[in-house]
Amino acid sequence: MAEESAWFKSSYSNDTGGACVEIANLTSQVGIRDSKNKKGPALVVPTGAWSSFIGLVRAGDVDFGVVEP
């Protein structure tokens, strides 16, 4: 997995905690993890799939309903 310095949060995230994820650009893949659980599991997806997902989000084509644990 990526070195600790490779992970980053969006500049839109704040330090109050809650619902932040961190991203790492890997070779031909993107790592996604919970910022509160840095030693926990990470989701790894192909770069193309991540780019497609981000494109859908930016276009407003993804419904982000709130899901409570």
C-alpha positions in Angstrom: 0.0 0.0 0.0 1.0 3.6 -0.2 3.5 5.3 2.1 1.9 7.3 4.8 3.0 10.6 3.1 1.2 9.6 -0.1 -2.3 9.8 1.5 -4.2 13.1 1.4 -7.7 14.6 2.3 -9.7 17.1 0.3 -9.1 20.7 1.0 -12.8 20.8 1.7 -12.4 18.5 4.7 -12.0 20.1 8.2 -10.4 18.9 11.4 -13.7 18.3 13.3 -13.8 14.7 12.2 -16.8 12.8 11.0 -17.0 11.6 7.4 -13.6 12.2 5.8 -11.8 9.8 3.5 -8.2 9.9 2.4 -6.9 9.2 -1.1 -3.6 7.8 -2.4 -2.6 7.8 -6.0 -0.9 4.5 -6.6 0.5 3.0 -9.8 -2.6 2.5 -12.0 -4.8 2.4 -8.9 -6.3 4.7 -6.3 -6.5 3.8 -2.6 -9.4 5.1 -0.5 -9.5 4.8 3.3 -11.2 6.2 6.4 -9.2 9.1 7.8 -10.1 8.0 11.3 -8.7 4.5 10.8 -5.4 4.9 9.1 -4.2 1.4 9.9 -7.5 -0.2 8.8 -8.4 -1.6 5.4 -8.4 0.5 2.2 -10.5 0.2 -0.9 -8.3 0.0 -4.0 -9.8 0.7 -7.4 -8.4 1.1 -10.9 -7.5 4.7 -11.8 -10.1 4.7 -14.7 -12.9 3.6 -12.4 -12.0 6.4 -9.9 -11.9 9.0 -12.7 -15.3 7.9 -13.9 -16.7 8.0 -10.4 -15.3 11.5 -9.9 -16.8 12.6 -13.2 -20.2 11.4 -12.2 -19.9 13.2 -8.8 -18.9 16.5 -10.5 -21.8 16.2 -12.9 -24.2 15.7 -10.1 -25.2 12.2 -11.2 -24.6 10.5 -7.8 -27.2 10.5 -5.0 -25.4 10.8 -1.7 -28.2 9.8 0.7 -27.1 9.9 4.3 -26.6 6.4 5.8 -26.3 6.2 9.5 -24.3 3.2 10.9 
